[in-house]
Amino acid sequence: MGAKNRGAWWAQLCQALSQNDGPRGNIVDVPNQGGRGPGYRYFGAAKKLPGVKELFEKPPELHKRCTRYDIYKRIDASYYSYRDDEDGVLEWLEGLVEEAMRQEAAEECRRLDEVRREARKGVKSGEVAEVLAVARDMLREEEEVAKEERQKEKEGEREKREFIVHMPLPDEKEIERRVLEKKKMELLNKYVSEGLMEEKTEAKDMLNIQR
């Protein structure tokens, strides 16, 4: 095929595809999946032909579920606020809290000063002396009540010890004697029961009673 015929062929093909600059467009090489020779090439409007467009569309990506490792690998020191404050927001917030704490401490100091001032006035007028006297009386009464309770606890413990002392504990000989008596009673019950069963069986045989 000569150059003239090849040019005419290109012009006819471009006119058919409604693309005048087809040869100068983006040529896409689609590999031949059969593996025989070079692949097909589509350019211009040919890429929009039925069945060709799907060749260039990427398959939709499947949504991959994030694992715990994928979530935590994006967490760094900034997430836990371990980095230095660069925008000044943290410093501003700390300043507000510090100012509020300072005002609260100042109010507490003023309140304590007023209490001390009132106490001094009370000392001059004699009210504090009366309060102290009443407080001493109350402390004395509380000490007496506590002393009585301690005395009752001691008496209760003494009574418990006396009760325990009066309880006689068996010695080894007494224990051996009780064990022997128990064994004798068991043997006696055993032989008596066997004797009664034999007598009962003999009586049934004599009376010809079958049961």
C-alpha positions as CSV (number, residue, x, y, z in Angstrom):
1,M,0.0,0.0,0.0
2,G,1.5,3.3,-1.0
3,A,1.6,6.5,1.1
4,K,-1.2,8.0,-1.0
5,N,-3.5,5.1,-0.5
6,R,-2.6,4.9,3.3
7,G,-3.5,8.6,3.7
8,A,-6.8,8.1,1.9
9,W,-7.6,5.1,4.1
10,W,-6.8,7.2,7.3
11,A,-9.0,10.0,6.1
12,Q,-11.9,7.7,5.3
13,L,-11.6,6.0,8.7
14,C,-11.5,9.3,10.6
15,Q,-14.5,10.5,8.8
16,A,-16.4,7.3,9.6
17,L,-15.5,7.7,13.2
18,S,-16.3,11.5,13.3
19,Q,-12.8,12.2,14.5
20,N,-10.7,14.2,12.1
21,D,-7.5,14.1,14.2
22,G,-7.7,10.4,15.0
23,P,-4.1,9.6,14.2
24,R,-2.9,12.4,16.4
25,G,-5.1,11.3,19.4
26,N,-4.2,9.1,22.3
27,I,-3.7,5.6,21.1
28,V,-4.5,2.9,23.6
29,D,-2.9,-0.5,23.3
30,V,-5.1,-3.3,24.6
31,P,-3.1,-6.5,25.1
32,N,-4.3,-9.6,23.4
33,Q,-5.4,-11.9,26.1
34,G,-5.0,-14.9,23.8
35,G,-1.3,-14.3,23.7
36,R,-1.0,-14.4,19.9
37,G,0.9,-11.5,18.4
38,P,0.5,-7.8,19.4
39,G,-2.7,-6.5,21.0
40,Y,-5.4,-4.3,19.4
41,R,-5.2,-0.5,19.4
42,Y,-8.2,1.8,20.0
43,F,-8.0,5.6,19.6
44,G,-10.3,8.5,19.4
45,A,-14.0,7.7,19.2
46,A,-13.2,4.0,18.9
47,K,-12.7,3.9,22.6
48,K,-16.5,4.6,23.0
49,L,-17.7,1.8,20.8
50,P,-19.9,-0.9,22.4
51,G,-17.8,-3.6,24.1
52,V,-14.7,-1.4,23.9
53,K,-15.6,1.1,26.6
54,E,-15.9,-1.7,29.1
55,L,-12.3,-2.7,28.4
56,F,-11.0,0.6,29.8
57,E,-13.3,0.7,32.8
58,K,-11.6,-0.3,36.1
59,P,-13.5,-2.8,38.1
60,P,-15.0,-1.4,41.3
61,E,-12.8,-1.7,44.3
62,L,-14.2,-3.9,47.0
63,H,-14.6,-2.2,50.3
64,K,-12.0,-3.7,52.6
65,R,-12.9,-4.0,56.2
66,C,-10.5,-2.1,58.5
67,T,-8.8,-4.3,61.1
68,R,-7.8,-3.2,64.5
69,Y,-4.2,-2.9,63.3
70,D,-5.3,-0.6,60.4
71,I,-7.1,1.6,62.9
72,Y,-4.3,1.9,65.4
73,K,-1.5,2.4,63.0
74,R,-2.9,5.8,62.1
75,I,-2.9,6.9,65.8
76,D,0.2,8.8,66.8
77,A,1.3,11.1,69.6
78,S,-1.0,13.8,68.4
79,Y,-4.0,11.7,69.2
80,Y,-3.0,11.5,72.9
81,S,-2.0,15.2,73.0
82,Y,1.6,14.3,73.7
83,R,3.0,16.8,71.2
84,D,3.9,20.4,72.0
85,D,1.2,23.1,71.7
86,E,1.9,24.9,68.4
87,D,-1.4,26.8,67.9
88,G,-1.6,28.3,71.4
89,V,-5.1,26.9,72.1
90,L,-3.9,24.7,75.0
91,E,-2.1,27.7,76.6
92,W,-5.2,29.8,76.3
93,L,-7.4,27.1,78.0
94,E,-4.9,26.6,80.8
95,G,-4.8,30.4,81.4
96,L,-8.6,30.4,81.8
97,V,-8.5,27.6,84.3
98,E,-5.6,29.1,86.2
99,E,-7.4,32.4,86.5
100,A,-10.5,30.7,87.9
101,M,-8.4,28.8,90.4
102,R,-6.6,32.0,91.4
103,Q,-9.9,33.8,92.0
104,E,-11.2,30.9,94.0
105,A,-8.1,30.9,96.2
106,A,-8.4,34.7,96.7
107,E,-12.1,34.3,97.8
108,E,-11.1,31.6,100.3
109,C,-8.4,33.8,101.8
110,R,-10.9,36.6,102.2
111,R,-13.4,34.3,103.9
112,L,-10.7,33.1,106.3
113,D,-9.7,36.7,107.1
114,E,-13.3,37.5,107.9
115,V,-13.6,34.5,110.2
116,R,-10.4,35.5,112.1
117,R,-11.7,39.0,112.4
118,E,-15.0,37.8,113.8
119,A,-13.1,35.6,116.2
120,R,-11.0,38.5,117.5
121,K,-14.2,40.5,118.1
122,G,-15.7,37.5,120.0
123,V,-12.6,37.3,122.3
124,K,-13.0,40.9,123.2
125,S,-16.7,40.5,124.0
126,G,-16.2,37.3,126.0
127,E,-18.3,35.1,123.7
128,V,-15.3,32.9,122.7
129,A,-14.5,32.3,126.4
130,E,-18.0,30.9,126.9
131,V,-17.7,28.7,123.8
132,L,-14.4,27.3,125.1
133,A,-16.0,26.5,128.5
134,V,-18.9,24.7,126.8
135,A,-16.4,22.8,124.6
136,R,-14.4,21.7,127.6
137,D,-17.5,20.4,129.4
138,M,-18.5,18.5,126.3
139,L,-15.1,16.9,126.0
140,R,-15.1,16.0,129.6
141,E,-18.5,14.2,129.2
142,E,-17.3,12.4,126.1
143,E,-14.2,11.2,128.0
144,E,-16.4,9.9,130.9
145,V,-18.7,8.0,128.4
146,A,-15.7,6.5,126.7
147,K,-14.2,5.4,130.0
148,E,-17.5,3.7,131.0
149,E,-17.6,1.9,127.7
150,R,-14.0,0.7,128.1
151,Q,-14.8,-0.5,131.7
152,K,-17.9,-2.4,130.4
153,E,-15.8,-4.1,127.7
154,K,-13.2,-5.2,130.2
155,E,-15.9,-6.6,132.5
156,G,-17.4,-8.5,129.5
157,E,-14.1,-10.0,128.6
158,R,-13.5,-11.0,132.2
159,E,-16.9,-12.8,132.4
160,K,-16.1,-14.6,129.1
161,R,-12.7,-15.8,130.5
162,E,-14.4,-17.0,133.8
163,F,-17.0,-18.9,131.8
164,I,-14.4,-20.6,129.7
165,V,-12.4,-21.5,132.8
166,H,-15.4,-23.1,134.5
167,M,-15.9,-25.4,131.4
168,P,-14.2,-28.7,132.3
169,L,-12.2,-30.2,129.4
170,P,-12.0,-34.0,129.1
171,D,-8.5,-35.5,129.4
172,E,-7.0,-38.4,127.5
173,K,-8.4,-41.0,129.9
174,E,-11.9,-39.6,129.7
175,I,-11.7,-39.6,125.9
176,E,-10.6,-43.2,125.8
177,R,-13.3,-44.3,128.2
178,R,-16.0,-42.6,126.1
179,V,-14.6,-44.2,122.9
180,L,-14.7,-47.7,124.5
181,E,-18.3,-47.1,125.7
182,K,-19.3,-46.1,122.2
183,K,-17.7,-49.2,120.7
184,K,-19.4,-51.4,123.3
185,M,-22.8,-49.9,122.5
186,E,-22.3,-50.5,118.8
187,L,-21.3,-54.1,119.3
188,L,-24.2,-54.7,121.7
189,N,-26.7,-53.2,119.3
190,K,-25.2,-55.3,116.4
191,Y,-25.4,-58.6,118.3
192,V,-28.8,-57.9,119.8
193,S,-30.2,-57.1,116.4
194,E,-28.7,-60.3,114.9
195,G,-30.2,-62.3,117.8
196,L,-33.6,-60.8,117.4
197,M,-33.5,-61.5,113.6
198,E,-32.7,-65.1,114.3
199,E,-35.5,-65.5,116.9
200,K,-37.9,-63.9,114.4
201,T,-36.8,-66.3,111.7
202,E,-37.2,-69.3,113.9
203,A,-40.7,-68.2,114.9
204,K,-41.7,-67.8,111.3
205,D,-40.4,-71.2,110.5
206,M,-42.3,-72.7,113.4
207,L,-45.5,-71.0,112.4
208,N,-44.9,-71.8,108.7
209,I,-45.2,-68.1,107.7
210,Q,-43.6,-67.2,104.4
211,R,-43.0,-63.7,103.5
